[in-house]
């Protein structure tokens, strides 16, 4: 492990310095989510001008075997639930697409029905006009 403890004379606390970047204090607190160290906190070197060297120091003590098993089991359950939610979201998206498709078809069916009604009304009007003209012609001939 690459770390060096340097006493802080101002506060009386011990701070950790990176050996690679001698002037860099390891302040970044991170959490490990690996199977070997689930939810274990550590301080990592933030690097100097964006160059991360990989130096770190554990903040938490190591966990017992049972704690690791419980945490990993819970993480797996969360992952399973997230997968299930993702599959449900995909099914919902497919159903919404089917609904949109049927709405478009229904819209066109309604437009077609409205046009059919208009055509029938127009034909009925023309037929009625023809009957009126025939009646008018008969009236004129008999006059």
C-alpha positions as CSV (number, residue, x, y, z in Angstrom):
1,X,0.0,0.0,0.0
2,X,1.5,3.3,-1.1
3,X,0.7,5.8,1.7
4,X,2.7,7.9,4.1
5,X,1.3,9.3,7.4
6,X,2.5,12.9,8.1
7,X,1.4,14.6,11.4
8,X,-0.6,17.7,11.0
9,X,0.9,20.1,13.5
10,X,-1.9,22.6,13.3
11,X,-4.9,20.4,14.2
12,X,-3.1,17.4,15.8
13,X,-4.8,14.9,13.3
14,X,-3.0,12.5,11.1
15,X,-3.5,13.0,7.4
16,X,-2.4,10.7,4.5
17,X,-0.2,12.0,1.7
18,X,0.3,10.2,-1.6
19,X,3.8,8.9,-2.2
20,X,3.6,9.4,-5.9
21,X,2.3,13.0,-5.7
22,X,4.1,14.0,-2.5
23,X,2.3,17.3,-2.2
24,X,-1.2,15.8,-2.7
25,X,-3.3,15.0,0.4
26,X,-5.7,12.0,-0.2
27,X,-9.0,13.7,0.6
28,X,-11.4,12.0,-1.8
29,X,-13.6,9.6,0.2
30,X,-15.0,6.9,-2.0
31,X,-16.9,3.7,-1.4
32,X,-15.8,0.3,-2.8
33,X,-18.6,-1.8,-4.3
34,X,-16.4,-4.8,-5.2
35,X,-17.3,-8.3,-4.1
36,X,-14.2,-8.5,-1.9
37,X,-14.9,-5.1,-0.2
38,X,-18.6,-4.2,-0.5
39,X,-19.5,-0.8,0.9
40,X,-16.1,-0.3,2.4
41,X,-14.8,3.4,2.5
42,X,-11.4,4.5,1.4
43,X,-9.5,7.6,0.6
44,X,-8.0,7.9,-2.8
45,X,-5.4,10.1,-4.4
46,X,-7.2,12.7,-6.5
47,X,-4.0,12.9,-8.6
48,X,-2.0,15.9,-9.7
49,X,-3.3,17.7,-12.8
50,X,-5.7,14.8,-13.6
51,X,-3.1,12.0,-13.3
52,X,-4.6,9.4,-10.9
53,X,-1.9,7.1,-9.5
54,X,-4.1,4.5,-7.8
55,X,-2.9,5.1,-4.3
56,X,-5.5,4.5,-1.6
57,X,-6.0,3.8,2.1
58,X,-8.9,2.0,3.7
59,X,-10.9,4.1,6.2
60,X,-13.1,1.3,7.4
61,X,-11.8,-1.9,9.1
62,X,-12.2,-5.1,7.1
63,X,-15.7,-6.7,7.3
64,X,-16.4,-10.2,8.6
65,X,-17.3,-12.9,6.1
66,X,-21.0,-12.8,7.2
67,X,-21.3,-9.0,6.6
68,X,-19.9,-9.4,3.1
69,X,-22.4,-12.2,2.4
70,X,-25.4,-10.2,3.6
71,X,-24.3,-7.0,1.8
72,X,-23.6,-9.0,-1.5
73,X,-27.0,-10.8,-1.1
74,X,-28.8,-7.5,-0.7
75,X,-26.9,-5.9,-3.6
76,X,-27.9,-8.9,-5.8
77,X,-31.5,-8.6,-4.8
78,X,-31.5,-4.9,-5.6
79,X,-29.9,-5.8,-9.0
80,X,-32.6,-8.4,-9.6
81,X,-35.4,-5.9,-8.7
82,X,-33.8,-3.2,-11.0
83,X,-33.7,-5.8,-13.9
84,X,-37.3,-6.7,-13.2
85,X,-38.3,-3.0,-13.2
86,X,-36.4,-2.5,-16.5
87,X,-38.2,-5.5,-18.1
88,X,-41.6,-4.1,-16.9
89,X,-40.7,-0.7,-18.3
90,X,-39.9,-2.3,-21.7
91,X,-43.2,-4.2,-21.6
92,X,-45.1,-0.9,-20.8
93,X,-43.3,0.9,-23.7
94,X,-44.3,-1.9,-26.1
95,X,-47.9,-1.7,-24.9
96,X,-47.9,2.1,-25.3
97,X,-46.7,1.6,-28.9
98,X,-49.5,-0.9,-29.5
99,X,-52.0,1.6,-28.1
100,X,-50.7,4.4,-30.3
101,X,-50.9,2.1,-33.3
102,X,-54.6,1.3,-32.5
103,X,-55.3,5.0,-31.9
104,X,-54.0,5.9,-35.3
105,X,-56.1,3.1,-36.9
106,X,-59.2,4.3,-35.0
107,X,-58.6,7.9,-36.1
108,X,-58.4,6.8,-39.7
109,X,-61.5,4.6,-39.3
110,X,-63.4,7.6,-37.8
111,X,-62.3,9.8,-40.7
112,X,-63.4,7.1,-43.2
113,X,-66.8,6.8,-41.4
114,X,-67.2,10.6,-41.4
115,X,-66.4,10.7,-45.2
116,X,-68.9,7.8,-45.8
117,X,-71.6,9.7,-43.9
118,X,-70.9,12.9,-45.9
119,X,-71.0,11.0,-49.2
120,X,-74.3,9.3,-48.3
121,X,-75.8,12.7,-47.2
122,X,-74.6,14.2,-50.5
123,X,-76.2,11.4,-52.5
124,X,-79.4,11.7,-50.5
125,X,-79.5,15.4,-51.2
126,X,-78.9,14.9,-54.9
127,X,-81.6,12.2,-54.9
128,X,-84.0,14.6,-53.1
129,X,-83.1,17.4,-55.5
130,X,-83.8,15.1,-58.4
131,X,-87.2,14.2,-56.9
132,X,-87.9,17.9,-56.4
133,X,-87.0,18.7,-60.0
134,X,-89.2,15.8,-61.2
135,X,-92.0,17.1,-59.1
136,X,-91.4,20.7,-60.3
137,X,-91.3,19.5,-63.9
138,X,-94.5,17.6,-63.5
139,X,-96.1,20.7,-61.9
140,X,-94.9,22.8,-64.8
141,X,-96.2,20.4,-67.4
142,X,-99.6,20.3,-65.8
143,X,-99.8,24.0,-65.5
